[in-house]
Amino acid sequence: MKRGRLVAAWRGLDARVTAAQAKIGEQARAVDRRVPKAEQFKGGAHGERVTARVGSLLGLAFLICFVTGLLSHLIQHPPEWFFWPSRPVWLYRVTQGAHVLSGIAAIPLLLAKLWSVYPKLFERPLVRSAPHAVERLSILVLSGAAFFELSSGLLNVAQNYPWNFYFPQVHYAVAWVAIGSILVHVAVKLPVIRRALTRERAPAQRPGPGLSRRGFLATTGIATGVAVLATAGATVPALRSVSGLSWRSDKGTQKLPVNRTAVAAQVTRAAQDPGWRLSVATPAGTRQFTLAELRALPQTTVDLPIACVEGWSQIATWRGISFPELLHAAGSEPGVDVRVSSLEKTGLYGVSVLPGEHTADPLTLLALELNDEVLNLDHGYPCRVIAPSRPGVLQTKWVAKLEVL
């Protein structure tokens, strides 16, 4: 009796397992039928030559973006060996503008590259060999890092931060991941890239559905050009009239944008205090200057661009005391590193260091006026630093103290 029950139970279990296997198999076949097949993509957008050409442009855009971003990072966090010149005055404006614009250009190029290899993402088997596994992994890491870098960079340009991490640090770290995965991917695909870019023109074939190869490349080029042109006005003044998305530019008080207001920095009361003094500490001692005493010193007027890490830049007329003149008045010599401290106590950039290259340059000012007006409170009243070829975040506003290092 017991044996009969066990046999019946076993047969029932076997039947349920068999039914489950059949159902899983049917679902797998249904999924497989929905998975795109390579033969479905016969248009000109999916050939090796297209992928190699778009990939080469994308690689160039990422390389420019990486190198210029690395420069910006080194300027803000300089190691002992790093040197950044104060001339030409527009140098940082160009490098950071190139950083943002190459990132903008990379967006349509990345989408075009992914579309060109779209059928290969569903090839079976998933892994055929060790090199194939490395290639797949590099694509996964590259795609994730690239999307993160481009999307977070775009949000940074818009000054929209829907995250809790410190953007510059994470953006910089992921940039190394992205460039490393690009190098691995290129190394693995080098034979394919060489073949695609150097082989002779193939015999004419019947075109597949969709855009031709030339049509796809032309469309990608136009989309990239439109994206760059639409935003280039933020850093290229001549293009502002045709750049619909040229953020910031000359919009703002005193014809200059404001990234951080005095209210946000919580310096309104301290900056307007009649008892405010600028403290200048040198090896010879500490001297304090009233605003009237600073205005009594020889004044210098210069036209300098202020360039922000978000990509916008704008030339303005600044008037104030040159750092060589100020250091002489305080009993020090130009060409020394100077720590600049702001009245702002809570911000990440309340303290900056001006290297000797800049303190020796007569174009580096402790500015008191902007565009022929006394500095607006949001632009750094009572005084601020403006130096040639420096990121805007290091052009410290609401200066309270200078220390010779």
Secondary structure, DSSP 8 states (H G I E B T S, - for coil): -HHHHHHHHHHHHHHHHHHHHHHHHHHHHHHHHHS--GGG--SGGGSHHHHHHHHHHHHHHHHHHHHHHHHHHHHHS--TT----S-STTHHHHHHHHHHHHHHHHHHHHHHHHHHTGGGGG-SSS--SHHHHHHHHHHHHHHHHHHHHHHHHHHHHTT---SSS-HHHHHHHHHHHHHHHHHHHHHHHHHHHHHHHHS---------SS--HHHHHHHHHHHHHHHHHHHHTTT-GGGTTT-TT--STT-SGGGS--SS-HHHHT-HHHHT-TT--EEEEETTEEEEE-HHHHHHS--EEEEEEEE-TTS-EEEEEEEEEEHHHHHHHTT--SSS-EEEEES-SSSTTSEEEE-HHHHT-TT-EEEEEETTEE--GGGTTT-EEE-TT-BGGGS--SEEEEEE-
